[in-house]
Amino acid sequence: MGMGAKNNNMKTIELKNISNNDNVLLCAVIDKKDIGVKLKKVNGRIFNYILEFNKEIVYIGYSSNLYLRLVQHKGTKYFETITLIEFSNKQTARLMEKTLIKKYRPIDNYQYLR
């Protein structure tokens, strides 16, 4: 998955509009196998993360301890890639998380979709 606009029919995320937000510091895509020591270095920074399997969004979350949260998900969720979106503040990150969950309705975010 790249960082350009994606086909909504496949339920992938459009990063172009998100990265234009003044509160977004970074957008990146990594493979599940790349969760490692490098992510420990961003501990304390504010991220939304989007887990995808077969180019379909399965979960959208928020964390300020990205490494720990993704390691937890490795054991409980099926995903191949992770889109990372770093924010400058928690309020914007939380609002974006809720907005993305409502828009893409990931299967593993069922608790937010009632």
Secondary structure by P-SEA (a helix, b strand, c coil): ccccccccccccccccccccccccccccccccccccaaaaaaccccbbbbbbccccccccccccaaaaaaaaacccccccbbbbbbbccaaaaaaaaaaaaaaccccccccccc
